[in-house]
Amino acid sequence: MALHRTNGELFTERRSIDDAVFNSFEKSDHGSRVLRRGRKFGRITKHKLSRWIFLLTALLSILLTVYGLKMFFQAKMESKFSTIPHSIQEERNLQENIVVSDDGKTSKENIVVSDDGKTSKENIVVSDDGKTSKENIVVSDDGKMSKGKRRKHFPCEVGLLESVDGLVEPKNYTNFTWFSLEYVDREDRTSKIDLFEPRFGGHQTLEERETSFYAKNQTLHCGFVKGPPGHPSTGFDINEKDKAYMYRCKVAVSSCIFGSSDFLRRPTSKLMSQYSKDNVCFVMFLDDQTLSKLSSEGSSPDEKGYIGLWKIVVVKNLPYEDMRRTGKVPKFLSHRLFPNSRKAEYAISNHYDRHNVWEEVLQNKRLNKYNHTAIDEQFNFYQSDGLPKVDPSKPNDPLPSYVPEGSFIIRAHTPMSNLFSCLWFNEVDRFTSRDQLSFAYTYLKLRRMNPERPFQLYMFKDCERRALVKLFRHRALPSLPETA
């Protein structure tokens, strides 16, 4: 009886048949040649087959390894971005890939990842009633929004005097609202529990905040608040020589760089009149980190403390870890730094694209400009206090736009201008550093609570701003704050 063995031997019956066949082949020359070729062919095929199997196995292993690493890093990145809070369901992962060619055509549409993981090409627009809908809206890296194509913004003509010979400075400003403003200089402990921590902006209560909006003789929080005796400085420390210099300034042009976040742009000396050079203070506020960076790049102050036309004022002990919030101190509180400067009461340009705070809120969250929860808290607070939406069709609307382009501000240090600046700074100190979110609310509330005391705020066109100043991008974007 035939038995099957596991070592691969043939069955007994089949072995006898194969032997008979091979014996018949061996009886002829032709059979001998065929047999030899067959054996040779069999040996080569087996060798080649093993080599191919080895190569294919190695290639498959490499592909699986690469794919596994790709999936690992992709999952890691998705996990990282999934930690960013989103407070409204319409906000999904929006990846903006916009390329504008020379002829103005836009390619690479926005990629939207829905909740079920599907990707689609979609653009989102916010209507006047706050609802989101799908339209052909393009959002560029610098926040500009346009339908279909990215808008191009150009300067427009601004009438400037050819000579300063006819300038006459008024001796007084009788047409402005006058009242007395004092500022909280020092705060004591608010309770017996030793948990009091002095803050640069102070500890303004909601009741004090509400009262401060009345244009009347008052003492209010406006930065530079010291703690009780024995506590360290709350920040923004400037040496006495620089303070004396700023105190003498009648007209000041100031800017700031903190955290080495920008390049130093110098005013063009050859385009500046000698009158301006003699009568205008050009002051640049820097911290030690920025000064060190600029010095390494070849821009060091001379023996008088100047880099070109800029008088360099070094600020010690910055009051906030958020460099953007620290930059609001010289931006809003210039009347605290230059108490004797005089300009127009208040002028600021409108935003180049957005005019509703609703749009600005969603744009800040789309581009992750700040913690989403903090933005929602601020916006909900303003809505509950009656923040309306701008209606450009209404000629009596107090502002042509509720969103400013705040890189260029002109102001006189009148009581109403100083009060507005303090109120706006306090909103930045209390909520988020995104000052465009709080501008309209601050102005409208101040105006609503003081109907008999006018505040002359002029909002000029963005194209006029572009004709006067040039806006540059930051050197490096600051990190997203984790908390408010």
URFEN-V823396 format. One record per backbone hydrogen bond with DSSP energy under -1.0 kcal/mol. NH is the residue of the N-H (numbers start at 1). CO is the residue of the C=O. E is the energy in kcal/mol with one decimal. If there is no record, write none. Layout:
BEGIN
nh=(NH & NH)
co=(CO & CO)
e=(E & E)
END
This chain:
BEGIN
nh=(8 & 15 & 16 & 17 & 18 & 19 & 20 & 21 & 22 & 23 & 24 & 25 & 26 & 28 & 32 & 33 & 34 & 35 & 36 & 37 & 38 & 39 & 40 & 41 & 42 & 43 & 44 & 45 & 46 & 47 & 48 & 49 & 50 & 51 & 52 & 53 & 54 & 55 & 56 & 57 & 58 & 59 & 60 & 61 & 62 & 63 & 64 & 65 & 66 & 67 & 68 & 69 & 70 & 71 & 72 & 73 & 74 & 75 & 76 & 77 & 78 & 79 & 80 & 81 & 82 & 83 & 84 & 91 & 95 & 99 & 101 & 104 & 107 & 111 & 112 & 113 & 114 & 117 & 120 & 122 & 125 & 127 & 130 & 133 & 135 & 137 & 138 & 140 & 143 & 146 & 148 & 149 & 156 & 167 & 176 & 182 & 184 & 187 & 195 & 209 & 210 & 211 & 212 & 213 & 214 & 216 & 218 & 220 & 225 & 226 & 231 & 236 & 237 & 243 & 244 & 245 & 246 & 247 & 253 & 255 & 257 & 272 & 277 & 278 & 279 & 280 & 281 & 283 & 284 & 285 & 286 & 291 & 292 & 293 & 294 & 295 & 296 & 298 & 299 & 302 & 305 & 307 & 310 & 311 & 312 & 313 & 315 & 316 & 326 & 327 & 328 & 329 & 332 & 333 & 336 & 337 & 338 & 341 & 342 & 347 & 348 & 350 & 351 & 360 & 361 & 362 & 363 & 364 & 365 & 366 & 367 & 369 & 375 & 376 & 377 & 378 & 379 & 380 & 381 & 382 & 383 & 384 & 386 & 387 & 394 & 397 & 402 & 405 & 410 & 412 & 414 & 418 & 419 & 420 & 421 & 422 & 423 & 424 & 425 & 426 & 427 & 428 & 429 & 430 & 431 & 435 & 437 & 439 & 442 & 443 & 444 & 445 & 446 & 447 & 448 & 449 & 453 & 457 & 458 & 460 & 465 & 466 & 467 & 469 & 475 & 476)
co=(5 & 11 & 12 & 13 & 14 & 15 & 16 & 17 & 18 & 19 & 20 & 21 & 22 & 25 & 28 & 29 & 30 & 31 & 32 & 33 & 34 & 35 & 36 & 37 & 38 & 39 & 40 & 41 & 42 & 43 & 44 & 45 & 46 & 47 & 48 & 49 & 50 & 51 & 52 & 53 & 54 & 55 & 56 & 57 & 58 & 59 & 60 & 61 & 62 & 63 & 64 & 65 & 66 & 67 & 68 & 69 & 70 & 71 & 72 & 73 & 74 & 75 & 76 & 77 & 78 & 80 & 81 & 88 & 111 & 107 & 105 & 101 & 99 & 95 & 120 & 93 & 118 & 114 & 112 & 110 & 133 & 131 & 127 & 125 & 123 & 135 & 146 & 144 & 140 & 138 & 136 & 147 & 463 & 164 & 173 & 218 & 220 & 226 & 193 & 205 & 206 & 207 & 208 & 210 & 211 & 214 & 180 & 182 & 200 & 185 & 228 & 317 & 316 & 239 & 240 & 241 & 242 & 243 & 281 & 283 & 285 & 269 & 273 & 274 & 275 & 276 & 251 & 253 & 311 & 255 & 313 & 287 & 288 & 289 & 290 & 291 & 292 & 295 & 294 & 306 & 302 & 310 & 307 & 282 & 305 & 284 & 286 & 237 & 322 & 323 & 325 & 326 & 328 & 329 & 333 & 333 & 334 & 338 & 250 & 410 & 458 & 460 & 403 & 356 & 357 & 358 & 359 & 360 & 361 & 362 & 363 & 364 & 371 & 372 & 373 & 374 & 375 & 376 & 377 & 378 & 379 & 380 & 383 & 382 & 391 & 394 & 355 & 349 & 347 & 345 & 412 & 414 & 415 & 416 & 417 & 418 & 419 & 420 & 421 & 422 & 423 & 424 & 425 & 426 & 427 & 433 & 434 & 435 & 438 & 439 & 440 & 441 & 442 & 443 & 444 & 445 & 450 & 455 & 346 & 348 & 461 & 462 & 463 & 465 & 261 & 261)
e=(-1.1 & -2.2 & -1.6 & -1.4 & -2.2 & -2.1 & -1.6 & -1.9 & -2.3 & -2.2 & -1.8 & -1.6 & -1.8 & -1.3 & -2.1 & -2.4 & -2.4 & -2.4 & -2.5 & -2.7 & -2.6 & -2.4 & -2.4 & -3.2 & -2.3 & -2.0 & -2.2 & -2.4 & -1.9 & -1.6 & -2.7 & -2.6 & -1.7 & -1.7 & -2.7 & -2.5 & -2.0 & -2.3 & -2.8 & -2.2 & -2.2 & -2.6 & -2.5 & -2.0 & -2.1 & -2.3 & -2.4 & -2.1 & -2.5 & -2.5 & -2.2 & -2.2 & -2.4 & -2.4 & -2.0 & -2.4 & -2.3 & -2.4 & -2.0 & -2.4 & -2.5 & -2.1 & -1.8 & -2.4 & -1.7 & -1.1 & -1.4 & -1.2 & -2.0 & -1.5 & -2.4 & -1.8 & -1.8 & -1.9 & -2.8 & -1.6 & -2.7 & -1.7 & -1.9 & -1.3 & -2.7 & -2.7 & -1.8 & -2.4 & -1.1 & -2.0 & -3.0 & -2.5 & -1.7 & -1.6 & -2.8 & -2.4 & -1.5 & -1.4 & -1.3 & -2.6 & -2.2 & -2.4 & -2.4 & -2.4 & -2.3 & -2.1 & -1.8 & -1.0 & -1.7 & -1.7 & -2.0 & -2.2 & -2.2 & -2.7 & -2.0 & -2.1 & -2.6 & -1.9 & -2.3 & -1.9 & -2.4 & -2.0 & -3.6 & -1.9 & -2.5 & -1.3 & -2.0 & -1.8 & -1.7 & -2.1 & -2.8 & -2.4 & -2.5 & -2.6 & -2.3 & -2.4 & -2.4 & -2.0 & -2.8 & -2.3 & -1.9 & -1.4 & -2.9 & -2.5 & -1.7 & -2.2 & -1.7 & -3.6 & -2.7 & -2.6 & -3.6 & -2.7 & -2.1 & -1.9 & -1.3 & -1.7 & -2.6 & -2.4 & -1.1 & -1.1 & -3.7 & -1.5 & -2.9 & -2.7 & -2.0 & -2.1 & -2.2 & -1.7 & -2.6 & -1.9 & -2.3 & -2.3 & -1.7 & -2.6 & -2.0 & -3.2 & -1.9 & -2.4 & -2.3 & -2.1 & -2.7 & -2.8 & -1.8 & -2.0 & -2.4 & -2.2 & -1.7 & -2.1 & -2.2 & -1.4 & -2.1 & -2.5 & -2.6 & -1.2 & -1.6 & -2.9 & -2.6 & -2.6 & -2.2 & -2.4 & -2.7 & -2.6 & -2.3 & -2.4 & -1.5 & -1.7 & -2.6 & -2.1 & -2.8 & -1.6 & -1.8 & -1.0 & -2.2 & -2.4 & -3.0 & -2.4 & -2.1 & -2.4 & -2.5 & -2.2 & -1.6 & -1.7 & -2.6 & -1.1 & -1.5 & -2.2 & -1.0 & -3.0 & -3.3 & -1.1)
END
